[in-house]
C-alpha cells in the first residue's frame, strides 16, 4: 500500500461540518450522509468535507482530538514512554494534514496543532527506527509493535522486508562459510592424522 492509498482510507473518516446550504440526504456507496441544513452540524466523510470547503459551502469543525492541549499532552506522553502510545486516530497524521490544508481558517491554533502533530510524528518515527534497528541486531524472527498507525507502518513497509531479505542472505552465506570451514578443518585433521600415524 502506498501513502496515497493510506490517505484514501483516512478520507473515509467522519468529520463534522456546518453547511451554508440545505439539501436532502445523499446516498453514497459508503453510506448515507445528511440531510444538510444551513447552520446545523452534520457528520460527513473527510473527502466530502474537503470538497465542500473548497467550494466554500461549509465550515469544518475541528475533530475532538485535534486541539493543541490534548496533542501537547499526547506528545509529552509519547516522549516519556518507551513503547508506542495509543493515538487518538489510526489516521491522525493524514486527517490532520487534510483538514489543516483546507480548513486552517476554521481550526483554532492551526499552526500549534500542525507543529504538535509533526513533533508526535517525529518522536514516533524515531522510536520506530530504534525498534527496527534493535530487531535487526537481535536477528529475531518476529516482532510485535502495538499502537502503530497505518501511515507509520506504511513508512517502513518498503524497507523492512528488503532488510530482512539481506540479513537472511548474509546469514546463509555465513552458515555456508562455517560449514565449508568445518569440512576443510575436518579434512585437514584427517590428512594430519593420516600422515602423523604413518
Backbone as JSON Lines, residues from 0, in Angstrom:
{"i":0,"aa":"X","n":[0.85,-1.16,0.0],"ca":[0.0,0.0,0.0],"c":[0.9,1.24,0.0]}
{"i":1,"aa":"X","n":[0.64,2.15,-0.89],"ca":[1.47,3.36,-0.9],"c":[0.77,4.47,-0.1]}
{"i":2,"aa":"X","n":[1.47,5.58,0.16],"ca":[0.89,6.64,1.0],"c":[-0.44,7.18,0.49]}
{"i":3,"aa":"X","n":[-0.63,7.23,-0.82],"ca":[-1.9,7.74,-1.34],"c":[-3.06,6.82,-1.0]}
{"i":4,"aa":"X","n":[-2.79,5.51,-0.92],"ca":[-3.85,4.57,-0.54],"c":[-4.18,4.7,0.94]}
{"i":5,"aa":"X","n":[-3.17,4.94,1.76],"ca":[-3.41,5.16,3.19],"c":[-4.22,6.45,3.38]}
{"i":6,"aa":"X","n":[-3.87,7.48,2.61],"ca":[-4.62,8.74,2.68],"c":[-6.06,8.53,2.22]}
{"i":7,"aa":"X","n":[-6.25,7.7,1.2],"ca":[-7.6,7.39,0.73],"c":[-8.45,6.79,1.86]}
{"i":8,"aa":"X","n":[-7.84,5.89,2.63],"ca":[-8.56,5.29,3.77],"c":[-8.87,6.34,4.83]}
{"i":9,"aa":"X","n":[-7.94,7.27,5.04],"ca":[-8.16,8.33,6.03],"c":[-9.3,9.25,5.61]}
{"i":10,"aa":"X","n":[-9.46,9.45,4.32],"ca":[-10.52,10.33,3.82],"c":[-11.92,9.8,4.12]}
{"i":11,"aa":"X","n":[-12.02,8.53,4.47],"ca":[-13.32,7.95,4.78],"c":[-13.76,8.23,6.22]}
{"i":12,"aa":"X","n":[-12.82,8.69,7.07],"ca":[-13.15,9.03,8.46],"c":[-14.15,10.18,8.47]}
{"i":13,"aa":"X","n":[-14.97,10.22,9.51],"ca":[-16.01,11.25,9.59],"c":[-15.52,12.5,10.31]}
{"i":14,"aa":"X","n":[-16.04,13.63,9.87],"ca":[-15.76,14.92,10.49],"c":[-17.07,15.72,10.46]}
{"i":15,"aa":"X","n":[-17.24,16.6,11.42],"ca":[-18.44,17.44,11.45],"c":[-18.21,18.71,10.65]}
{"i":16,"aa":"X","n":[-19.24,19.07,9.9],"ca":[-19.21,20.33,9.16],"c":[-20.47,21.12,9.48]}
{"i":17,"aa":"X","n":[-20.42,22.41,9.22],"ca":[-21.61,23.26,9.3],"c":[-21.83,23.79,7.9]}
{"i":18,"aa":"X","n":[-22.81,23.21,7.18],"ca":[-23.04,23.66,5.8],"c":[-23.7,25.04,5.77]}
{"i":19,"aa":"X","n":[-23.51,25.76,4.68],"ca":[-24.22,27.03,4.49],"c":[-25.28,26.88,3.41]}
{"i":20,"aa":"X","n":[-25.76,25.65,3.24],"ca":[-26.81,25.34,2.27],"c":[-27.71,24.26,2.86]}
{"i":21,"aa":"X","n":[-28.85,24.07,2.27],"ca":[-29.75,22.99,2.68],"c":[-29.91,22.02,1.53]}
{"i":22,"aa":"X","n":[-29.92,20.73,1.88],"ca":[-30.05,19.7,0.86],"c":[-30.5,18.42,1.55]}
{"i":23,"aa":"X","n":[-31.21,17.57,0.79],"ca":[-31.67,16.3,1.35],"c":[-30.5,15.34,1.56]}
{"i":24,"aa":"X","n":[-30.82,14.19,2.11],"ca":[-29.82,13.17,2.37],"c":[-29.19,12.72,1.05]}
{"i":25,"aa":"X","n":[-27.88,12.49,1.08],"ca":[-27.15,11.99,-0.09],"c":[-26.81,10.53,0.18]}
{"i":26,"aa":"X","n":[-27.14,9.65,-0.76],"ca":[-26.87,8.22,-0.61],"c":[-25.6,7.87,-1.38]}
{"i":27,"aa":"X","n":[-24.59,7.47,-0.63],"ca":[-23.3,7.11,-1.21],"c":[-23.08,5.61,-1.06]}
{"i":28,"aa":"X","n":[-22.1,5.07,-1.75],"ca":[-21.78,3.65,-1.62],"c":[-21.4,3.32,-0.18]}
{"i":29,"aa":"X","n":[-20.66,4.23,0.45],"ca":[-20.19,4.0,1.82],"c":[-21.27,4.25,2.87]}
{"i":30,"aa":"X","n":[-22.39,4.78,2.47],"ca":[-23.48,5.07,3.41],"c":[-24.12,6.41,3.08]}
{"i":31,"aa":"X","n":[-25.15,6.73,3.81],"ca":[-25.87,7.98,3.57],"c":[-25.34,9.09,4.47]}
{"i":32,"aa":"X","n":[-25.32,10.3,3.94],"ca":[-24.95,11.48,4.73],"c":[-26.02,12.54,4.59]}
{"i":33,"aa":"X","n":[-26.15,13.32,5.63],"ca":[-27.16,14.37,5.6],"c":[-28.34,13.99,6.45]}
{"i":34,"aa":"X","n":[-29.42,14.68,6.36],"ca":[-29.68,15.83,5.49],"c":[-28.86,17.05,5.91]}
{"i":35,"aa":"X","n":[-28.63,17.92,4.95],"ca":[-27.86,19.13,5.19],"c":[-28.83,20.28,5.43]}
{"i":36,"aa":"X","n":[-28.65,20.96,6.56],"ca":[-29.46,22.13,6.9],"c":[-28.5,23.26,7.23]}
{"i":37,"aa":"X","n":[-28.68,24.38,6.59],"ca":[-27.77,25.52,6.79],"c":[-27.65,25.85,8.27]}
{"i":38,"aa":"X","n":[-26.42,25.92,8.74],"ca":[-26.15,26.29,10.13],"c":[-26.19,25.17,11.13]}
{"i":39,"aa":"X","n":[-26.6,23.95,10.72],"ca":[-26.66,22.82,11.65],"c":[-25.55,21.82,11.34]}
{"i":40,"aa":"X","n":[-24.79,21.41,12.37],"ca":[-23.69,20.47,12.14],"c":[-24.18,19.12,11.62]}
{"i":41,"aa":"X","n":[-23.38,18.51,10.75],"ca":[-23.67,17.19,10.23],"c":[-22.33,16.48,10.01]}
{"i":42,"aa":"X","n":[-22.31,15.17,10.24],"ca":[-21.07,14.39,10.05],"c":[-21.02,13.88,8.62]}
{"i":43,"aa":"X","n":[-19.85,14.06,8.01],"ca":[-19.62,13.6,6.64],"c":[-18.2,13.03,6.55]}
{"i":44,"aa":"X","n":[-17.92,12.22,5.53],"ca":[-16.53,11.77,5.34],"c":[-15.61,12.97,5.05]}
{"i":45,"aa":"X","n":[-14.37,12.84,5.42],"ca":[-13.42,13.94,5.24],"c":[-13.32,14.36,3.78]}
{"i":46,"aa":"X","n":[-13.37,13.38,2.85],"ca":[-13.25,13.74,1.44],"c":[-14.37,14.68,1.01]}
{"i":47,"aa":"X","n":[-15.58,14.46,1.54],"ca":[-16.71,15.32,1.19],"c":[-16.56,16.68,1.87]}
{"i":48,"aa":"X","n":[-16.11,16.68,3.11],"ca":[-15.9,17.94,3.83],"c":[-14.87,18.81,3.1]}
{"i":49,"aa":"X","n":[-13.79,18.19,2.65],"ca":[-12.75,18.93,1.93],"c":[-13.32,19.49,0.63]}
{"i":50,"aa":"X","n":[-14.09,18.68,-0.09],"ca":[-14.69,19.12,-1.34],"c":[-15.65,20.3,-1.12]}
{"i":51,"aa":"X","n":[-16.51,20.17,-0.12],"ca":[-17.46,21.26,0.17],"c":[-16.74,22.52,0.64]}
{"i":52,"aa":"X","n":[-15.69,22.36,1.44],"ca":[-14.93,23.52,1.92],"c":[-14.26,24.23,0.75]}
{"i":53,"aa":"X","n":[-13.71,23.47,-0.19],"ca":[-13.06,24.08,-1.35],"c":[-14.06,24.85,-2.21]}
{"i":54,"aa":"X","n":[-15.34,24.44,-2.16],"ca":[-16.38,25.15,-2.88],"c":[-17.01,26.24,-2.02]}
{"i":55,"aa":"X","n":[-16.46,26.44,-0.82],"ca":[-16.95,27.43,0.15],"c":[-18.41,27.2,0.51]}
{"i":56,"aa":"X","n":[-18.78,25.91,0.66],"ca":[-20.15,25.56,1.01],"c":[-20.29,25.08,2.44]}
{"i":57,"aa":"X","n":[-19.19,25.1,3.2],"ca":[-19.29,24.67,4.6],"c":[-18.12,25.22,5.4]}
{"i":58,"aa":"X","n":[-18.27,25.04,6.69],"ca":[-17.19,25.31,7.64],"c":[-16.9,23.98,8.32]}
{"i":59,"aa":"X","n":[-15.64,23.61,8.4],"ca":[-15.28,22.33,9.01],"c":[-15.03,22.53,10.49]}
{"i":60,"aa":"X","n":[-15.68,21.69,11.3],"ca":[-15.46,21.74,12.75],"c":[-14.27,20.87,13.1]}
{"i":61,"aa":"X","n":[-13.51,21.35,14.05],"ca":[-12.32,20.62,14.47],"c":[-12.69,19.27,15.06]}
{"i":62,"aa":"X","n":[-11.89,18.26,14.76],"ca":[-12.11,16.95,15.37],"c":[-11.83,17.07,16.86]}
{"i":63,"aa":"X","n":[-12.51,16.26,17.65],"ca":[-12.41,16.35,19.11],"c":[-10.97,16.25,19.6]}
{"i":64,"aa":"X","n":[-10.2,15.34,19.02],"ca":[-8.83,15.12,19.48],"c":[-7.84,16.14,18.93]}
{"i":65,"aa":"X","n":[-8.27,16.91,17.95],"ca":[-7.35,17.81,17.26],"c":[-7.34,19.2,17.89]}
{"i":66,"aa":"X","n":[-6.89,19.27,19.14],"ca":[-6.72,20.57,19.78],"c":[-5.32,20.62,20.39]}
{"i":67,"aa":"X","n":[-4.81,21.81,20.53],"ca":[-3.41,22.0,20.94],"c":[-3.12,21.35,22.29]}
{"i":68,"aa":"X","n":[-4.02,21.5,23.24],"ca":[-3.78,20.98,24.59],"c":[-3.65,19.46,24.6]}
{"i":69,"aa":"X","n":[-4.62,18.76,24.01],"ca":[-4.57,17.29,24.03],"c":[-3.41,16.75,23.19]}
{"i":70,"aa":"X","n":[-3.07,17.43,22.11],"ca":[-1.94,16.99,21.29],"c":[-0.61,17.2,22.0]}
{"i":71,"aa":"X","n":[-0.48,18.3,22.74],"ca":[0.75,18.51,23.52],"c":[0.87,17.49,24.64]}
{"i":72,"aa":"X","n":[-0.26,17.12,25.24],"ca":[-0.25,16.05,26.26],"c":[0.18,14.73,25.62]}
{"i":73,"aa":"X","n":[-0.37,14.44,24.45],"ca":[-0.01,13.21,23.73],"c":[1.47,13.21,23.37]}
{"i":74,"aa":"X","n":[1.99,14.37,22.99],"ca":[3.41,14.48,22.65],"c":[4.28,14.19,23.88]}
{"i":75,"aa":"X","n":[3.93,14.75,25.02],"ca":[4.7,14.51,26.25],"c":[4.63,13.05,26.66]}
{"i":76,"aa":"X","n":[3.44,12.47,26.56],"ca":[3.26,11.05,26.9],"c":[4.11,10.17,25.97]}
{"i":77,"aa":"X","n":[4.14,10.52,24.7],"ca":[4.93,9.76,23.72],"c":[6.42,9.88,24.02]}
{"i":78,"aa":"X","n":[6.85,11.06,24.43],"ca":[8.26,11.27,24.78],"c":[8.67,10.42,25.98]}
{"i":79,"aa":"X","n":[7.79,10.36,26.99],"ca":[8.12,9.68,28.24],"c":[8.03,8.16,28.14]}
{"i":80,"aa":"X","n":[7.23,7.66,27.23],"ca":[7.02,6.21,27.13],"c":[8.06,5.58,26.21]}
{"i":81,"aa":"X","n":[8.56,4.41,26.63],"ca":[9.47,3.67,25.76],"c":[8.7,2.97,24.64]}
{"i":82,"aa":"X","n":[7.44,2.66,24.92],"ca":[6.59,1.98,23.94],"c":[5.76,3.01,23.19]}
{"i":83,"aa":"X","n":[5.13,2.57,22.11],"ca":[4.24,3.44,21.36],"c":[2.95,3.62,22.14]}
{"i":84,"aa":"X","n":[2.48,4.84,22.25],"ca":[1.22,5.1,22.93],"c":[0.09,5.05,21.9]}
{"i":85,"aa":"X","n":[-1.11,4.84,22.4],"ca":[-2.28,4.79,21.51],"c":[-2.58,6.2,21.0]}
{"i":86,"aa":"X","n":[-2.74,6.32,19.71],"ca":[-3.05,7.62,19.11],"c":[-4.56,7.79,19.06]}
{"i":87,"aa":"X","n":[-5.03,9.04,19.01],"ca":[-6.48,9.27,19.02],"c":[-7.18,8.75,17.76]}
{"i":88,"aa":"X","n":[-6.42,8.58,16.7],"ca":[-6.98,8.08,15.44],"c":[-5.91,7.27,14.73]}
{"i":89,"aa":"X","n":[-6.33,6.22,14.05],"ca":[-5.39,5.4,13.29],"c":[-4.83,6.15,12.09]}
{"i":90,"aa":"X","n":[-5.46,7.26,11.74],"ca":[-5.02,8.07,10.6],"c":[-4.75,9.51,11.03]}
{"i":91,"aa":"X","n":[-4.24,9.69,12.24],"ca":[-4.11,11.05,12.8],"c":[-3.29,11.97,11.89]}
{"i":92,"aa":"X","n":[-2.21,11.48,11.33],"ca":[-1.35,12.35,10.52],"c":[-2.05,12.75,9.22]}
{"i":93,"aa":"X","n":[-2.73,11.81,8.59],"ca":[-3.43,12.1,7.33],"c":[-4.62,13.02,7.55]}
{"i":94,"aa":"X","n":[-5.41,12.71,8.59],"ca":[-6.58,13.54,8.89],"c":[-6.15,14.97,9.17]}
{"i":95,"aa":"X","n":[-5.12,15.12,9.99],"ca":[-4.66,16.47,10.34],"c":[-4.18,17.21,9.1]}
{"i":96,"aa":"X","n":[-3.39,16.55,8.26],"ca":[-2.88,17.21,7.06],"c":[-4.01,17.61,6.11]}
{"i":97,"aa":"X","n":[-4.97,16.7,5.93],"ca":[-6.09,17.01,5.04],"c":[-6.9,18.19,5.55]}
{"i":98,"aa":"X","n":[-7.23,18.15,6.83],"ca":[-8.08,19.2,7.4],"c":[-7.33,20.53,7.5]}
{"i":99,"aa":"X","n":[-6.08,20.49,7.92],"ca":[-5.33,21.74,8.07],"c":[-4.99,22.36,6.72]}
{"i":100,"aa":"X","n":[-4.91,21.54,5.67],"ca":[-4.58,22.09,4.36],"c":[-5.72,22.92,3.77]}
{"i":101,"aa":"X","n":[-6.97,22.58,4.11],"ca":[-8.1,23.32,3.53],"c":[-8.88,24.14,4.55]}
{"i":102,"aa":"X","n":[-8.74,23.81,5.83],"ca":[-9.6,24.47,6.82],"c":[-8.82,25.1,7.96]}
{"i":103,"aa":"X","n":[-7.62,25.56,7.69],"ca":[-6.85,26.17,8.78],"c":[-7.53,27.43,9.31]}
{"i":104,"aa":"X","n":[-8.37,28.06,8.48],"ca":[-9.12,29.22,8.95],"c":[-10.28,28.82,9.88]}
{"i":105,"aa":"X","n":[-10.74,27.58,9.8],"ca":[-11.82,27.1,10.66],"c":[-11.3,26.51,11.97]}
{"i":106,"aa":"X","n":[-10.03,26.14,12.0],"ca":[-9.46,25.43,13.15],"c":[-8.61,26.4,13.96]}
{"i":107,"aa":"X","n":[-9.0,26.59,15.22],"ca":[-8.23,27.5,16.07],"c":[-6.89,26.86,16.42]}
{"i":108,"aa":"X","n":[-5.86,27.67,16.55],"ca":[-4.49,27.22,16.84],"c":[-3.97,26.25,15.78]}
{"i":109,"aa":"X","n":[-4.3,26.5,14.53],"ca":[-3.91,25.58,13.45],"c":[-2.4,25.37,13.39]}
{"i":110,"aa":"X","n":[-1.63,26.43,13.55],"ca":[-0.17,26.29,13.48],"c":[0.37,25.48,14.65]}
{"i":111,"aa":"X","n":[-0.18,25.7,15.84],"ca":[0.24,24.94,17.02],"c":[-0.1,23.47,16.85]}
{"i":112,"aa":"X","n":[-1.28,23.2,16.32],"ca":[-1.71,21.82,16.08],"c":[-0.8,21.17,15.04]}
{"i":113,"aa":"X","n":[-0.51,21.88,13.98],"ca":[0.37,21.36,12.92],"c":[1.74,21.01,13.5]}
{"i":114,"aa":"X","n":[2.28,21.88,14.34],"ca":[3.58,21.64,14.96],"c":[3.54,20.45,15.9]}
{"i":115,"aa":"X","n":[2.49,20.36,16.72],"ca":[2.36,19.24,17.66],"c":[2.24,17.91,16.92]}
{"i":116,"aa":"X","n":[1.46,17.89,15.85],"ca":[1.31,16.67,15.04],"c":[2.66,16.26,14.45]}
{"i":117,"aa":"X","n":[3.39,17.23,13.92],"ca":[4.72,16.95,13.34],"c":[5.67,16.44,14.41]}
{"i":118,"aa":"X","n":[5.64,17.04,15.61],"ca":[6.51,16.58,16.7],"c":[6.18,15.15,17.1]}
{"i":119,"aa":"X","n":[4.9,14.84,17.22],"ca":[4.48,13.48,17.57],"c":[4.96,12.5,16.5]}
{"i":120,"aa":"X","n":[4.77,12.86,15.24],"ca":[5.21,12.01,14.13],"c":[6.72,11.76,14.22]}
{"i":121,"aa":"X","n":[7.49,12.82,14.45],"ca":[8.95,12.68,14.54],"c":[9.37,11.78,15.69]}
{"i":122,"aa":"X","n":[8.74,11.95,16.85],"ca":[9.06,11.12,18.02],"c":[8.76,9.66,17.71]}
{"i":123,"aa":"X","n":[7.6,9.41,17.13],"ca":[7.18,8.03,16.85],"c":[8.06,7.4,15.76]}
{"i":124,"aa":"X","n":[8.46,8.17,14.75],"ca":[9.33,7.63,13.71],"c":[10.71,7.32,14.28]}
{"i":125,"aa":"X","n":[11.19,8.14,15.19],"ca":[12.47,7.87,15.84],"c":[12.39,6.57,16.65]}
{"i":126,"aa":"X","n":[11.29,6.4,17.39],"ca":[11.08,5.15,18.14],"c":[11.02,3.96,17.19]}
{"i":127,"aa":"X","n":[10.35,4.14,16.07],"ca":[10.19,3.05,15.11],"c":[11.55,2.66,14.52]}
{"i":128,"aa":"X","n":[12.36,3.64,14.15],"ca":[13.69,3.34,13.62],"c":[14.54,2.62,14.67]}
{"i":129,"aa":"X","n":[14.46,3.09,15.92],"ca":[15.21,2.45,17.0],"c":[14.74,1.01,17.21]}
{"i":130,"aa":"X","n":[13.43,0.8,17.17],"ca":[12.87,-0.54,17.34],"c":[13.3,-1.47,16.22]}
{"i":131,"aa":"X","n":[13.28,-0.98,15.0],"ca":[13.69,-1.8,13.85],"c":[15.17,-2.12,13.95]}
{"i":132,"aa":"X","n":[15.97,-1.14,14.33],"ca":[17.41,-1.37,14.48],"c":[17.67,-2.44,15.53]}
{"i":133,"aa":"X","n":[16.99,-2.35,16.67],"ca":[17.17,-3.35,17.73],"c":[16.71,-4.73,17.26]}
{"i":134,"aa":"X","n":[15.61,-4.76,16.51],"ca":[15.09,-6.03,15.98],"c":[16.08,-6.67,15.01]}
{"i":135,"aa":"X","n":[16.62,-5.86,14.11],"ca":[17.58,-6.4,13.14],"c":[18.85,-6.88,13.82]}
{"i":136,"aa":"X","n":[19.31,-6.15,14.82],"ca":[20.53,-6.56,15.54],"c":[20.3,-7.82,16.36]}
{"i":137,"aa":"X","n":[19.07,-8.02,16.83],"ca":[18.78,-9.21,17.63],"c":[18.62,-10.46,16.77]}
{"i":138,"aa":"X","n":[18.53,-10.26,15.45],"ca":[18.32,-11.35,14.5],"c":[17.06,-12.14,14.83]}
{"i":139,"aa":"X","n":[16.05,-11.44,15.32],"ca":[14.78,-12.07,15.66],"c":[14.02,-12.51,14.43]}
{"i":140,"aa":"X","n":[13.06,-13.37,14.66],"ca":[12.23,-13.87,13.56],"c":[10.9,-13.14,13.47]}
{"i":141,"aa":"X","n":[10.47,-12.55,14.58],"ca":[9.23,-11.78,14.56],"c":[9.29,-10.7,15.63]}
{"i":142,"aa":"X","n":[8.45,-9.7,15.46],"ca":[8.39,-8.6,16.42],"c":[6.95,-8.17,16.56]}
{"i":143,"aa":"X","n":[6.64,-7.57,17.69],"ca":[5.29,-7.07,17.92],"c":[5.39,-5.61,18.32]}
{"i":144,"aa":"X","n":[4.75,-4.75,17.57],"ca":[4.71,-3.33,17.87],"c":[3.25,-2.91,17.96]}
{"i":145,"aa":"X","n":[2.82,-2.54,19.14],"ca":[1.43,-2.13,19.33],"c":[1.27,-0.63,19.06]}
{"i":146,"aa":"X","n":[0.07,-0.26,18.67],"ca":[-0.36,1.13,18.54],"c":[0.3,1.89,17.39]}
{"i":147,"aa":"X","n":[0.82,1.19,16.39],"ca":[1.31,1.88,15.2],"c":[0.13,2.25,14.33]}
{"i":148,"aa":"X","n":[0.22,3.38,13.66],"ca":[-0.86,3.79,12.76],"c":[-0.56,3.31,11.35]}
{"i":149,"aa":"X","n":[-1.55,3.41,10.49],"ca":[-1.41,2.91,9.12],"c":[-0.25,3.57,8.38]}
{"i":150,"aa":"X","n":[-0.1,4.88,8.49],"ca":[0.96,5.58,7.76],"c":[2.33,5.24,8.34]}
{"i":151,"aa":"X","n":[2.41,5.02,9.64],"ca":[3.69,4.64,10.26],"c":[4.13,3.26,9.78]}
{"i":152,"aa":"X","n":[3.2,2.34,9.73],"ca":[3.51,1.0,9.2],"c":[3.92,1.11,7.74]}
{"i":153,"aa":"X","n":[3.18,1.92,7.0],"ca":[3.46,2.07,5.58],"c":[4.83,2.7,5.33]}
{"i":154,"aa":"X","n":[5.28,3.55,6.24],"ca":[6.57,4.22,6.03],"c":[7.75,3.25,6.11]}
{"i":155,"aa":"X","n":[7.62,2.16,6.85],"ca":[8.72,1.19,6.94],"c":[8.47,-0.06,6.09]}
{"i":156,"aa":"X","n":[7.3,-0.18,5.55],"ca":[6.95,-1.38,4.78],"c":[7.91,-1.64,3.62]}
{"i":157,"aa":"X","n":[8.31,-0.65,2.83],"ca":[9.23,-0.96,1.73],"c":[10.63,-1.36,2.21]}
{"i":158,"aa":"X","n":[11.07,-0.81,3.33],"ca":[12.42,-1.04,3.82],"c":[12.57,-2.36,4.56]}
{"i":159,"aa":"X","n":[11.65,-2.68,5.43],"ca":[11.82,-3.81,6.34],"c":[11.95,-5.16,5.63]}
{"i":160,"aa":"X","n":[11.08,-5.52,4.69],"ca":[11.26,-6.82,4.02],"c":[12.6,-6.91,3.28]}
{"i":161,"aa":"X","n":[13.02,-5.81,2.67],"ca":[14.31,-5.8,1.96],"c":[15.45,-6.03,2.94]}
{"i":162,"aa":"X","n":[15.41,-5.35,4.08],"ca":[16.46,-5.51,5.09],"c":[16.49,-6.94,5.61]}
{"i":163,"aa":"X","n":[15.33,-7.52,5.85],"ca":[15.27,-8.9,6.35],"c":[15.77,-9.88,5.3]}
{"i":164,"aa":"X","n":[15.45,-9.64,4.02],"ca":[15.97,-10.49,2.95],"c":[17.5,-10.44,2.9]}
{"i":165,"aa":"X","n":[18.05,-9.23,3.02],"ca":[19.5,-9.09,3.0],"c":[20.14,-9.8,4.19]}
{"i":166,"aa":"X","n":[19.51,-9.69,5.37],"ca":[20.04,-10.37,6.55],"c":[20.01,-11.89,6.36]}
{"i":167,"aa":"X","n":[18.93,-12.39,5.76],"ca":[18.83,-13.83,5.51],"c":[19.94,-14.29,4.56]}
{"i":168,"aa":"X","n":[20.19,-13.49,3.52],"ca":[21.27,-13.84,2.58],"c":[22.62,-13.87,3.29]}
{"i":169,"aa":"X","n":[22.87,-12.87,4.12],"ca":[24.14,-12.82,4.85],"c":[24.26,-14.01,5.79]}
{"i":170,"aa":"X","n":[23.18,-14.33,6.5],"ca":[23.21,-15.47,7.41],"c":[23.44,-16.78,6.66]}
{"i":171,"aa":"X","n":[22.83,-16.92,5.49],"ca":[23.0,-18.13,4.68],"c":[24.45,-18.25,4.22]}
{"i":172,"aa":"X","n":[25.01,-17.15,3.74],"ca":[26.41,-17.17,3.29],"c":[27.33,-17.49,4.46]}
{"i":173,"aa":"X","n":[27.07,-16.87,5.62],"ca":[27.89,-17.15,6.81],"c":[27.78,-18.61,7.22]}
{"i":174,"aa":"X","n":[26.58,-19.15,7.18],"ca":[26.38,-20.56,7.54],"c":[27.12,-21.46,6.56]}
{"i":175,"aa":"X","n":[27.05,-21.13,5.27],"ca":[27.77,-21.91,4.26],"c":[29.28,-21.84,4.48]}
{"i":176,"aa":"X","n":[29.77,-20.64,4.81],"ca":[31.21,-20.49,5.07],"c":[31.64,-21.28,6.3]}
{"i":177,"aa":"X","n":[30.82,-21.24,7.34],"ca":[31.13,-22.0,8.55],"c":[31.15,-23.49,8.22]}
{"i":178,"aa":"X","n":[30.15,-23.94,7.45],"ca":[30.08,-25.35,7.07],"c":[31.3,-25.74,6.22]}
{"i":179,"aa":"X","n":[31.64,-24.89,5.24],"ca":[32.82,-25.16,4.4],"c":[34.08,-25.17,5.24]}
{"i":180,"aa":"X","n":[34.18,-24.25,6.18],"ca":[35.34,-24.18,7.05],"c":[35.45,-25.44,7.92]}
{"i":181,"aa":"X","n":[34.3,-25.93,8.4],"ca":[34.31,-27.15,9.2],"c":[34.75,-28.35,8.37]}
{"i":182,"aa":"X","n":[34.3,-28.41,7.12],"ca":[34.69,-29.51,6.23],"c":[36.19,-29.44,5.95]}
{"i":183,"aa":"X","n":[36.7,-28.24,5.67],"ca":[38.13,-28.07,5.42],"c":[38.93,-28.46,6.66]}
{"i":184,"aa":"X","n":[38.45,-28.02,7.83],"ca":[39.13,-28.36,9.09],"c":[39.13,-29.87,9.31]}
{"i":185,"aa":"X","n":[38.0,-30.53,9.04],"ca":[37.9,-31.98,9.19],"c":[38.88,-32.69,8.25]}
{"i":186,"aa":"X","n":[38.92,-32.25,6.99],"ca":[39.84,-32.84,6.01],"c":[41.29,-32.63,6.44]}
{"i":187,"aa":"X","n":[41.59,-31.43,6.91],"ca":[42.94,-31.14,7.37],"c":[43.3,-32.05,8.55]}
{"i":188,"aa":"X","n":[42.36,-32.22,9.48],"ca":[42.61,-33.1,10.63],"c":[42.82,-34.55,10.18]}
{"i":189,"aa":"X","n":[42.02,-35.01,9.23],"ca":[42.17,-36.38,8.73],"c":[43.51,-36.57,8.03]}
{"i":190,"aa":"X","n":[43.88,-35.59,7.21],"ca":[45.16,-35.67,6.5],"c":[46.31,-35.64,7.5]}
{"i":191,"aa":"X","n":[46.2,-34.77,8.49],"ca":[47.25,-34.68,9.52],"c":[47.38,-35.99,10.26]}
{"i":192,"aa":"X","n":[46.26,-36.58,10.63],"ca":[46.29,-37.85,11.35],"c":[46.86,-38.96,10.47]}
{"i":193,"aa":"X","n":[46.51,-38.92,9.18],"ca":[47.0,-39.94,8.26],"c":[48.52,-39.88,8.17]}
{"i":194,"aa":"X","n":[49.05,-38.68,7.99],"ca":[50.5,-38.52,7.89],"c":[51.18,-38.71,9.24]}
{"i":195,"aa":"X","n":[50.51,-38.37,10.31],"ca":[51.09,-38.5,11.64],"c":[51.24,-39.96,12.03]}
{"i":196,"aa":"X","n":[50.25,-40.79,11.66],"ca":[50.28,-42.2,12.04],"c":[51.08,-43.05,11.07]}
{"i":197,"aa":"X","n":[51.57,-42.52,10.02],"ca":[52.36,-43.27,9.05],"c":[53.71,-43.59,9.49]}
